[in-house]
Amino acid sequence: MRLRSIALVPMIIALVLVSALPALAQGSDLAAAVNWLKSKQAADGGFSDGFSDGSSAPATAEAVLAAAAAGQDTSTWGSPSPLDYLAAQAPTLNESGPLAKTILAVTAAGLDPANFAGTNLVQKLQGTYNADAGAFKGLVNDHAFGILALNAAGAEIPAKATATLEGLQADDGGWSFDGQSQSDTNSTAVAIQALLAGGRAATSEPITKALAFLKTQQNEDGGFPYSKPNQFGTATDANSTAYVIQALLASGQNLADWKNPDKALAALQLPEGAFEYQTGQGANYLATAQAVPALAGTTFVKLPKVSAAKAPAAAPATAPATLPTTGSAGPSPLLLLLGGLVLLLAGTRLARSGRAGER
């Protein structure tokens, strides 16, 4: 009876986590969304972003974050699991963006990113940071996610890194993905959260200016496009709306004062559980993965956490090259030893035969 009670503990915890989701998750089926994501898992345990063939660490990290937000443990998602896939990829990751996203996912899984299956992801991320420039290598989003990853890992965030991000803010209050293009909602939403993680107050000038910029980008339905104006259109999309919701929540904003963007996001969910990027475009992997954390009320500043029941093993070391069976390598030590024993035994028998003959 005691064993059965213990076995029920994880289920009870999961139910508590789901029931504790904020009201903005109402009207959407997060469990169905995560189950749809799970159906897209590849044989290697990972996920594809839908834009390229094969699994990738960033796309897999998105699934782990979404599952954790919905109270699910991805370490139980088959063998190999998404965490197994990330563990296998960890030693090969060298760019700030993928490293940062992986750190966020590992932290959400209740694991230590400084020792994830034998890899110190935090140290690797810090290795992409240029102290003189005060920036992580890559684009503005990579830099912002680098700050968020250090915060999630409990590592020190260089003051200059936050100052650099602040300095990249455009005159209109927003940020662009490369620091030079037109400001967009996605980069701005991530930058807001990174500044908060870096110690800036929600009432500080950079964040209030950024929130004012987001106001100018909002659609009548409460949702957000990537940017306005935009040659590809300004219809509400799931990814942009999800990121902005997270920035608003992290800043302490009341979504009711923002035309309830959560309702606009929930309206993009399809009957099978997936979310579409924009109305009429069909199920989309990244739209689904990024919608779930926002509707669950989680942010990049305050990650969801569901402790992994099974920690992934360290990636296997590269096997040493085997010696050729022909050529100049020579006989193996074992063969030499066996040959020596044969000669020794033969010599002993000959010696005995000689002594017998003398008699």
RAHUGI-V544147 format. One record per pair of residues at least 24 apart in sequence whose C-alpha atoms are under 10 Angstrom apart, sorted by sequence separation. I is the first residue (numbers start at 1). J is the second residue. If there is no record, write none. Layout:
I/J + I/J
This chain:
61/85 + 99/123 + 100/124 + 122/146 + 125/149 + 126/150 + 134/158 + 140/164 + 141/165 + 238/262 + 241/265 + 242/266 + 37/62 + 38/63 + 57/82 + 60/85 + 61/86 + 91/116 + 99/124 + 100/125 + 125/150 + 134/159 + 135/160 + 136/161 + 140/165 + 166/191 + 185/210 + 188/213 + 189/214 + 236/261 + 240/265 + 266/291 + 37/63 + 38/64 + 57/83 + 60/86 + 83/109 + 90/116 + 91/117 + 99/125 + 100/126 + 134/160 + 135/161 + 165/191 + 166/192 + 188/214 + 218/244 + 238/264 + 239/265 + 265/291 + 266/292 + 37/64 + 55/82 + 90/117 + 91/118 + 92/119 + 94/121 + 98/125 + 99/126 + 122/149 + 123/150 + 131/158 + 133/160 + 134/161 + 135/162 + 165/192 + 237/264 + 238/265 + 265/292 + 57/85 + 58/86 + 83/111 + 90/118 + 91/119 + 93/121 + 96/124 + 97/125 + 121/149 + 122/150 + 132/160 + 133/161 + 134/162 + 135/163 + 136/164 + 140/168 + 166/194 + 185/213 + 186/214 + 236/264 + 237/265 + 238/266 + 34/63 + 37/66 + 38/67 + 45/74 + 56/85 + 57/86 + 87/116 + 88/117 + 90/119 + 91/120 + 95/124 + 96/125 + 99/128 + 126/155 + 129/158 + 131/160 + 132/161 + 134/163 + 135/164 + 162/191 + 165/194 + 166/195 + 184/213 + 185/214 + 236/265 + 238/267 + 262/291 + 265/294 + 266/295 + 34/64 + 37/67 + 45/75 + 55/85 + 56/86 + 57/87 + 86/116 + 87/117 + 89/119 + 90/120 + 91/121 + 94/124 + 95/125 + 96/126 + 131/161 + 134/164 + 135/165 + 165/195 + 183/213 + 184/214 + 185/215 + 214/244 + 238/268 + 265/295 + 57/88 + 86/117 + 87/118 + 88/119 + 90/121 + 93/124 + 94/125 + 96/127 + 97/128 + 122/153 + 126/157 + 130/161 + 133/164 + 134/165 + 183/214 + 237/268 + 238/269 + 34/66 + 35/67 + 45/77 + 57/89 + 87/119 + 93/125 + 95/127 + 96/128 + 121/153 + 122/154 + 123/155 + 129/161 + 162/194 + 163/195 + 173/205 + 174/206 + 185/217 + 236/268 + 262/294 + 263/295 + 33/66 + 34/67 + 45/78 + 56/89 + 57/90 + 83/116 + 84/117 + 91/124 + 94/127 + 95/128 + 96/129 + 122/155 + 161/194 + 162/195 + 165/198 + 173/206 + 174/207 + 184/217 + 185/218 + 211/244 + 214/247 + 222/255 + 262/295 + 33/67 + 34/68 + 44/78 + 45/79 + 46/80 + 75/109 + 83/117 + 90/124 + 94/128 + 141/175 + 143/177 + 161/195 + 162/196 + 166/200 + 173/207 + 214/248 + 222/256 + 261/295 + 262/296 + 34/69 + 43/78 + 44/79 + 45/80 + 46/81 + 47/82 + 73/108 + 74/109 + 140/175 + 141/176 + 142/177 + 162/197 + 163/198 + 173/208 + 174/209 + 175/210 + 223/258 + 262/297 + 30/66 + 31/67 + 34/70 + 38/74 + 41/77 + 43/79 + 44/80 + 45/81 + 46/82 + 57/93 + 65/101 + 73/109 + 113/149 + 140/176 + 141/177 + 142/178 + 162/198 + 170/206 + 173/209 + 174/210 + 211/247 + 222/258 + 223/259 + 239/275 + 30/67 + 33/70 + 34/71 + 35/72 + 41/78 + 43/80 + 44/81 + 45/82 + 46/83 + 61/98 + 65/102 + 68/105 + 72/109 + 73/110 + 113/150 + 139/176 + 140/177 + 141/178 + 161/198 + 162/199 + 163/200 + 169/206 + 172/209 + 173/210 + 174/211 + 210/247 + 211/248 + 222/259 + 223/260 + 224/261 + 238/275 + 239/276 + 240/277 + 32/70 + 34/72 + 42/80 + 43/81 + 44/82 + 45/83 + 46/84 + 47/85 + 61/99 + 64/102 + 67/105 + 139/177 + 140/178 + 141/179 + 160/198 + 162/200 + 169/207 + 171/209 + 172/210 + 173/211 + 174/212 + 175/213 + 186/224 + 221/259 + 222/260 + 223/261 + 237/275 + 238/276 + 239/277 + 30/69 + 31/70 + 38/77 + 42/81 + 45/84 + 46/85 + 58/97 + 59/98 + 61/100 + 62/101 + 65/104 + 66/105 + 69/108 + 97/136 + 113/152 + 114/153 + 138/177 + 139/178 + 140/179 + 159/198 + 167/206 + 170/209 + 171/210 + 173/212 + 174/213 + 185/224 + 186/225 + 187/226 + 220/259 + 221/260 + 222/261 + 223/262 + 237/276 + 238/277 + 239/278 + 30/70 + 31/71 + 38/78 + 41/81 + 42/82 + 44/84 + 45/85 + 46/86 + 57/97 + 58/98 + 61/101 + 62/102 + 64/104 + 65/105 + 68/108 + 96/136 + 97/137 + 113/153 + 114/154 + 138/178 + 139/179 + 140/180 + 157/197 + 158/198 + 159/199 + 166/206 + 169/209 + 170/210 + 172/212 + 173/213 + 174/214 + 185/225 + 186/226 + 207/247 + 211/251 + 218/258 + 219/259 + 221/261 + 222/262 + 223/263 + 224/264 + 237/277 + 238/278 + 29/70 + 30/71 + 31/72 + 41/82 + 44/85 + 45/86 + 57/98 + 58/99 + 60/101 + 61/102 + 64/105 + 65/106 + 67/108 + 68/109 + 95/136 + 96/137 + 97/138 + 101/142 + 104/145 + 112/153 + 113/154 + 114/155 + 157/198 + 166/207 + 169/210 + 172/213 + 173/214 + 184/225 + 185/226 + 186/227 + 218/259 + 220/261 + 222/263 + 223/264 + 224/265 + 236/277 + 237/278 + 238/279 + 43/85 + 56/98 + 57/99 + 58/100 + 59/101 + 60/102 + 61/103 + 62/104 + 63/105 + 64/106 + 65/107 + 66/108 + 67/109 + 68/110 + 95/137 + 96/138 + 97/139 + 100/142 + 103/145 + 104/146 + 107/149 + 111/153 + 148/190 + 156/198 + 157/199 + 171/213 + 172/214 + 184/226 + 185/227 + 211/253 + 219/261 + 221/263 + 222/264 + 223/265 + 235/277 + 236/278 + 237/279 + 42/85 + 46/89 + 58/101 + 59/102 + 61/104 + 62/105 + 64/107 + 65/108 + 95/138 + 96/139 + 97/140 + 99/142 + 100/143 + 103/146 + 144/187 + 148/191 + 151/194 + 170/213 + 183/226 + 184/227 + 185/228 + 208/251 + 215/258 + 218/261 + 221/264 + 222/265 + 235/278 + 236/279 + 38/82 + 44/88 + 57/101 + 58/102 + 61/105 + 64/108 + 65/109 + 97/141 + 98/142 + 100/144 + 101/145 + 104/148 + 105/149 + 108/152 + 144/188 + 147/191 + 150/194 + 172/216 + 183/227 + 184/228 + 207/251 + 220/264 + 221/265 + 223/267 + 235/279 + 57/102 + 60/105 + 61/106 + 64/109 + 96/141 + 97/142 + 100/145 + 101/146 + 103/148 + 104/149 + 107/152 + 141/186 + 142/187 + 144/189 + 145/190 + 148/193 + 149/194 + 151/196 + 152/197 + 182/227 + 183/228 + 184/229 + 219/264 + 242/287 + 246/291 + 249/294 + 96/142 + 97/143 + 99/145 + 100/146 + 103/149 + 104/150 + 106/152 + 107/153 + 141/187 + 144/190 + 145/191 + 147/193 + 148/194 + 151/197 + 182/228 + 184/230 + 202/248 + 238/284 + 241/287 + 242/288 + 245/291 + 58/105 + 61/108 + 95/142 + 96/143 + 97/144 + 98/145 + 99/146 + 100/147 + 101/148 + 102/149 + 103/150 + 104/151 + 105/152 + 106/153 + 107/154 + 140/187 + 141/188 + 143/190 + 144/191 + 147/194 + 148/195 + 150/197 + 151/198 + 182/229 + 239/286 + 240/287 + 242/289 + 243/290 + 246/293 + 247/294 + 250/297 + 21/69 + 57/105 + 96/144 + 97/145 + 98/146 + 100/148 + 101/149 + 104/152 + 140/188 + 141/189 + 142/190 + 143/191 + 144/192 + 145/193 + 146/194 + 147/195 + 148/196 + 149/197 + 150/198 + 182/230 + 202/250 + 203/251 + 238/286 + 239/287 + 242/290 + 243/291 + 245/293 + 246/294 + 249/297 + 250/298 + 251/299 + 21/70 + 96/145 + 97/146 + 100/149 + 103/152 + 104/153 + 141/190 + 144/193 + 145/194 + 147/196 + 148/197 + 202/251 + 203/252 + 238/287 + 239/288 + 241/290 + 242/291 + 245/294 + 246/295 + 249/298 + 250/299 + 21/71 + 96/146 + 99/149 + 100/150 + 103/153 + 140/190 + 141/191 + 144/194 + 147/197 + 148/198 + 193/243 + 201/251 + 202/252 + 237/287 + 238/288 + 239/289 + 240/290 + 241/291 + 242/292 + 243/293 + 244/294 + 245/295 + 246/296 + 249/299 + 250/300 + 251/301 + 17/68 + 18/69 + 19/70 + 20/71 + 140/191 + 143/194 + 144/195 + 147/198 + 176/227 + 189/240 + 193/244 + 196/247 + 202/253 + 238/289 + 239/290 + 240/291 + 242/293 + 243/294 + 246/297 + 247/298 + 248/299 + 250/301 + 17/69 + 18/70 + 19/71 + 97/149 + 100/152 + 189/241 + 192/244 + 238/290 + 239/291 + 242/294 + 245/297 + 246/298 + 247/299 + 249/301 + 250/302 + 17/70 + 18/71 + 96/149 + 100/153 + 141/194 + 144/197 + 186/239 + 187/240 + 189/242 + 190/243 + 193/246 + 194/247 + 197/250 + 225/278 + 238/291 + 241/294 + 242/295 + 245/298 + 246/299 + 247/300 + 249/302 + 14/68 + 17/71 + 18/72 + 144/198 + 185/239 + 186/240 + 189/243 + 190/244 + 192/246 + 193/247 + 196/250 + 245/299 + 246/300 + 247/301 + 15/70 + 16/71 + 17/72 + 185/240 + 186/241 + 188/243 + 189/244 + 192/247 + 193/248 + 196/251 + 239/294 + 246/301 + 14/70 + 15/71 + 184/240 + 185/241 + 186/242 + 187/243 + 188/244 + 189/245 + 190/246 + 191/247 + 192/248 + 193/249 + 243/299 + 246/302 + 14/71 + 15/72 + 186/243 + 187/244 + 189/246 + 190/247 + 193/250 + 242/299 + 243/300 + 13/71 + 14/72 + 185/243 + 186/244 + 189/247 + 192/250 + 193/251 + 14/73 + 185/244 + 188/247 + 189/248 + 192/251 + 11/71 + 11/72 + 186/247 + 189/250 + 10/73 + 197/300 + 198/301 + 197/301 + 196/301 + 197/302 + 193/299 + 194/300 + 195/301 + 193/300 + 194/301 + 193/301 + 190/299 + 192/301 + 193/302 + 190/300 + 190/301 + 152/300 + 151/300 + 152/301 + 151/301 + 152/302 + 149/300 + 151/302 + 152/303 + 148/300 + 149/301 + 148/301 + 147/301 + 148/302 + 145/300 + 108/302 + 109/303 + 110/304 + 111/305 + 117/311 + 118/312 + 108/303 + 109/304 + 110/305 + 111/306 + 116/311 + 117/312 + 118/313 + 119/314 + 104/300 + 107/303 + 108/304 + 109/305 + 110/306 + 111/307 + 116/312 + 117/313 + 118/314 + 119/315 + 104/301 + 107/304 + 108/305 + 109/306 + 110/307 + 111/308 + 116/313 + 117/314 + 118/315 + 105/303 + 107/305 + 108/306 + 109/307 + 110/308 + 116/314 + 117/315 + 104/303 + 105/304 + 106/305 + 107/306 + 108/307 + 109/308 + 110/309 + 115/314 + 116/315 + 104/304 + 105/305 + 107/307 + 108/308 + 109/309 + 111/311 + 106/307 + 110/311 + 111/312 + 106/308 + 109/311 + 63/285 + 66/288 + 67/289 + 70/292 + 62/285 + 63/286 + 66/289 + 69/292 + 70/293 + 91/314 + 62/286 + 65/289 + 66/290 + 68/292 + 69/293 + 87/311 + 88/312 + 90/314 + 91/315 + 63/288 + 64/289 + 65/290 + 66/291 + 67/292 + 68/293 + 69/294 + 70/295 + 71/296 + 83/308 + 87/312 + 88/313 + 90/315 + 59/285 + 62/288 + 63/289 + 66/292 + 67/293 + 69/295 + 70/296 + 84/310 + 86/312 + 87/313 + 88/314 + 89/315 + 59/286 + 62/289 + 63/290 + 65/292 + 66/293 + 69/296 + 70/297 + 83/310 + 84/311 + 85/312 + 87/314 + 88/315 + 61/289 + 62/290 + 65/293 + 66/294 + 68/296 + 69/297 + 70/298 + 83/311 + 84/312 + 87/315 + 88/316 + 60/289 + 63/292 + 66/295 + 69/298 + 81/310 + 83/312 + 84/313 + 86/315 + 59/289 + 62/292 + 66/296 + 68/298 + 69/299 + 82/312 + 83/313 + 84/314 + 85/315 + 24/255 + 62/293 + 75/306 + 81/312 + 84/315 + 24/256 + 66/298 + 73/305 + 74/306 + 75/307 + 76/308 + 80/312 + 65/298 + 71/304 + 72/305 + 73/306 + 74/307 + 75/308 + 76/309 + 28/262 + 50/284 + 51/285 + 69/303 + 70/304 + 71/305 + 72/306 + 73/307 + 74/308 + 75/309 + 76/310 + 27/262 + 28/263 + 49/284 + 50/285 + 51/286 + 65/300 + 68/303 + 69/304 + 70/305 + 71/306 + 72/307 + 73/308 + 74/309 + 75/310 + 76/311 + 24/260 + 26/262 + 27/263 + 30/266 + 33/269 + 36/272 + 37/273 + 49/285 + 50/286 + 68/304 + 69/305 + 70/306 + 71/307 + 72/308 + 73/309 + 74/310 + 75/311 + 24/261 + 25/262 + 26/263 + 28/265 + 29/266 + 32/269 + 33/270 + 35/272 + 36/273 + 37/274 + 48/285 + 49/286 + 67/304 + 68/305 + 69/306 + 73/310 + 75/312 + 24/262 + 25/263 + 28/266 + 32/270 + 33/271 + 35/273 + 36/274 + 47/285 + 48/286 + 49/287 + 65/303 + 66/304 + 67/305 + 68/306 + 23/262 + 24/263 + 27/266 + 28/267 + 30/269 + 32/271 + 33/272 + 34/273 + 35/274 + 36/275 + 65/304 + 67/306 + 68/307 + 26/266 + 27/267 + 28/268 + 29/269 + 32/272 + 33/273 + 34/274 + 49/289 + 65/305 + 68/308 + 25/266 + 28/269 + 29/270 + 32/273 + 33/274 + 65/306 + 24/266 + 27/269 + 28/270 + 29/271 + 31/273 + 32/274 + 33/275 + 64/306 + 29/272 + 30/273 + 29/273 + 30/274 + 28/273 + 29/274 + 40/285 + 36/283 + 37/284 + 37/285 + 36/285 + 37/286 + 37/288 + 33/285 + 36/288 + 37/289 + 36/289 + 34/288 + 33/288 + 34/289 + 33/289 + 30/288 + 33/291 + 34/292 + 33/292 + 30/291 + 31/292 + 30/292 + 29/292 + 30/293 + 28/292 + 30/295 + 29/295 + 30/296 + 25/292 + 28/295 + 25/293 + 27/295 + 28/296 + 25/294 + 26/295 + 24/294 + 25/295 + 26/296 + 24/295 + 25/296 + 23/295 + 24/296 + 25/297 + 22/295 + 23/296 + 24/297 + 21/295 + 22/296 + 23/297 + 21/296 + 22/297 + 20/296 + 21/297 + 22/298 + 20/297 + 21/298 + 18/296 + 17/304 + 17/305 + 17/306 + 14/306 + 13/306 + 10/306 + 10/307 + 10/309
